[in-house]
Structures are given as structure tokens and as C-alpha cells.
Amino acid sequence: MVEKQNAKKKKMVYDSVLAEIIRGVYNVSSIITEGSLIEKYNVSKSPVREALLELCNDGVISSIPRTGYRVLPLNYHEMTQALQVRTIIELSALEMTFSHLDDAMIAKLEASLQENKKKLDTHDAYLHWTMNTNFHLQLCSYSGNKYLTQTLDSLLKVCLLGAPKYFGESWENKLDRDNQSRHCKLLQSMRERNLEQAKEILKKDISDFSADFLVHE
């Protein structure tokens, strides 16, 4: 019982710190300390430390001995490599999915998109990234290969620090970056069992995010 409660608290701290990093509450000049989080979330040291260690493992923050934790800057080289592998994995997973695709799978994805419509007008990079991530992970899971989905989850965490730049520029410059619309088109191609068209739409969805970061290579 105690372990479950600690795990729940750890996830709460992890999700909250991650959201505040993406929303700009913490930036590369910020120092996050265990003590500040213990006080802020009114939890014990153990779940806070575990959450911070997981964020370190995910490449979001780094530990500074006797000081605290610092938000890592965006690494364009790692971002580019992650996006390249992400494309390979997601297209492979989509091909595998088409071998046993059924309408129930499509309906489940469509229900998620319908739920997301209520939040599209909110200019919150963390919220939009979470919705986008959930869609891609759910789609990948249909391949039936848990290792593909686990790897994609890790790659999306590498890409996550690019979310503020991607969505921020979209809203500031009113760019045509409608992930929701592309996801709807992807589902339509899946309904029609048009694999090649679905792959092109999925590739475009990933490359649209990639374009902001490849130029820095």
C-alpha cells in the first residue's frame, strides 16, 4: 500500500516538474532542488528524489552535486537522430498494424481525437505535446510489438524539449501546423486501408516537427 502511494506521488512530481519545464516555469538557468519540491508538493523526500532521478535518466535534467538539478538545453544533434529513428519505427509499426487492422482500432484513435478537440484552442505546449504523444504511442502499440512502442516512448522523451519551440512558433507566426487535421487524414487512409497514403501522412507529420531542428545540424 505504501509502495503504491509512493509510486503515485513520484509520478505526480515527475509529471508536474516536466510540465513546468515545457511551460517555461523552469529553464536552463533554473536550479531545481529536492527541498523546494518537497515543500511545493507536500511530499516526502523519497518520491521527489525518485522523480528527479527518472527525469535525469530521460535526459530532461542533470544533477549538480551539492546544488540541485539543472534543466538540460535542447540538443539538436540528439534531436535529429531521435527523429530519424522515430520515422523508421513509426512507419514500420504502421506497416505491421495494417496486417491486422480493424475498425475498432480506428474507432479508438478517433475517440481520442474527438476528446482532444476540446483542448485545441489552449496555447499550452505541454498539453499539445501530451495529446500528440498519446496518439503516436497508441498507434504504434497496434503493431503488437511492445519493444517498438517502448523505444518510441523513449524517443518522444528526447524530442519533448523541442515542444516549446515547435508549438510556440506555430502560435506566434500562425503557421499551418495542424497535427489534429493530419491525424484525422491518417485515420481516413486507415479506414480506406490505403497503406502508402497513410505512410506519407505519418511521415509528413513527423518531418513537420523535424524541420525546425535539422537546420541546426
N, C-alpha and C positions, 0 to 999 in steps of 0.2 A: 504493500500500500504506500509506504514511504517512498519507495523507488519510483512508483508511478507518479506520485506528486512532484518529486524532484525532476523527473523527465518532463513533466508538463511545464514546470517553472523554467527549466532550461530552454525549452522550445519557445516559451513566451519571451524570454530575454533575448534569445537568438533572433527571433523574428522582429522584435521591436528595435534592436540595435541595427539590424540590417536595413529595416525600413527607414530609419533616421539617417543612415549613411546615404541611401539613394535619394532621400528627400533633401539632403544638404545640411541637415542639422549637425552632422559630423563631417568634416572634410579632412584633407591630407595634413592640415596643420593642427588638427584636434588631437588631444590625448584623452583616451577613454580609460578610466580606472575602475577596478573592481569595486572600490568603496563607493564611488558615485552611483554605480548601477545597483548596488545593494540597497542604498538609500532611496534611489529613484523608484525601484520596483518592489521594495519592501520584501526582499527575499534573502535567504542565507547565502553564504559565500560559495558553497558547492555548485549550485546551478548556474551562478554567474560565471564562475571560472570555467565550467564545462562549456557554456555557451561561447565564451571568448576563445577558448581553445579550438572549438569547431569552426569559428569564423577565421581563425588563423589557418587551419587546415584547408579551408575553402579559398584561401588566398585573398580574403577581403581585408584583413588587418594583420599587423605584425606586432610581436611582443618586444617591448623595450625594457630590458631588465631594470628593476627598481624604479620604474617610471610609470608604465602603463601600456597601453596599446595604441598604435597609430594606424589610421586608415591608409591602405596602400594606394599609390597613384595608379591610374589606368596604364596598363602595359600593352601598348599597341601591337608589339610582336606576338605576345601570347594570345591576344585577342584575335589576330589574324589566323594564327594556327588553329585556335579553337573553332573558329568559324569554318575553316576549310574542312576539318574533321567532322564538324556538325553537319555539313552539307552531305558528306558521304554517308554518314549514319542515318540521317533522316530519309534520304532518298532510298537507301537500301531497305529501311524499315517499311517504307510505303510500298515498295515492290512486294515484300513479304506479306504485308497486310492484304494486298489485292488477291492473293491466292485463296483467302477465306473470308473476304469482305462480305458483310451482310448489312441489311438496312438498320438493324438495331444499333450497330456500332455508329453509323452515321447519325442516327437519331440522338444518341447520347452526346455526341460532339455538338450537334445543332442546339440541344437544350442548354449547353454551356454558353454558346454564343448568344442565345436569347437572353440569358441571365446577365451576360456582360453588357448588353445594350444599355442597361440602366446606369452604367458607370462610365460610359464613353466620354461624356462631357466633362468629367473630372480631370483637371490637369495635375495628375499625381503620377509621377514616373514609376514609383514602386507599385502602385495599383495596376497600371497598364502592363508593366513587365510581368507581374504575377499572373495576370489573365493570359498573356501571351505564352508564358512558360507552361502554364497548366494545359493549354490547348496542345502545344507541341509534345509534351510528355504523354498526354492521353493518346494522341495519335500514334506516337511511337510505340506505346505499350500494346497496341493492337497487333504488332508484329509477332507477339508471343515470345519474344526473346528478351528476357529480363536484363541481360547484360548490355544490350543496346540502349535500353531505357535508363539504366544506371549510369552509363557513360554519357548519355545525352544530358542527364541531370547535372553531372559534374561540369560538362562543357558550358551549359547555360549559366552556371555559377561564375565561370570565368568571364563570360560575356556581360554579366549583370552590371558591373561597374560602368559599362558604356551606356546603360539605360538613360541616365540623366541627360547626357549629351544628345542621344538619339531623339528622345521624346521632347526635350527642351527646345531643340532646333526646329522640330516639327511644329510645335505650337507657336514659337516666336516668329518663324518665317512662313507659317501656314503652308507647309509642304504637304504634298499628296502622299501621305504615309498611312494609309488606311488598312491596318492589319486585319481588322474585323471584316472588311469587304473582301480581302484576298482569302481569308479563311472561309467565307461563305462561297466564293467561287471554287475553292478547293473541294468543299463538300459537294457542290453541284457536279464536279467532274467525277467524284467518287460515286455519286448516285448513278451517273451515266456509265460507270465502270470504264472510264477513259483514263487509263494509267499514264500515258505520255503527257496528256494535258495536265493531269494532277501533279506530275513531277515538275513540270515547267512552272506551275503556280507556286509550288512549295519552294523551288529553287529561287524564284524571284523574291519570295517572302524573306528568305534568309539573306540573299545578296543585297536587298534593300538596306538591311541593318549593316552589312559588311562594308558598304560603300563609304561610310563615314570614317572607317578606320584603316582601310587598305592604303589610303593616300599617305599615311604616316610611315609606311614601311620604308 
